[in-house]
Amino acid sequence: MESLFTRAKEEYNVEIRDPTDMTSAWRLVEILEDKGWVIYIITARGRKQVDAWHQNFGSLFAQFGESPHFNSVLEGICTVALLVKELERAGSLSDGDI
């Protein structure tokens, strides 16, 4: 997960200190919201799901027909934020980006 934190710092200038730093991770959600993204976070026992939707790009994970399950909500937020950055930059994602 450390590489996700490093990339979040590089791409968004948001420093996440450790796997419990939800305050910093939530800054990523707010940045995406300001860009017009809707962030969906679903939690249940054994299920942590984070996805994003934008009127110009659609649903982030629907592009691959996958359910966006993660080991933690923080991991999901970081991953979604980085995929959004790639999508905005390139206009599409490849299977290798997940």
Sequence and secondary structure as in RCSB ss.txt:
>XXXX:A:sequence
MESLFTRAKEEYNVEIRDPTDMTSAWRLVEILEDKGWVIYIITARGRKQVDAWHQNFGSLFAQFGESPHFNSVLE
GICTVALLVKELERAGSLSDGDI
>XXXX:A:secstr
 HHHHHHHHHHH     STT HHHHHHHHHHHHHTT EEEEEEETTEEEEEEEETTTEETGGGGT   B SSHHH
HHHHHHHHHHHHHHHSS  GGG 
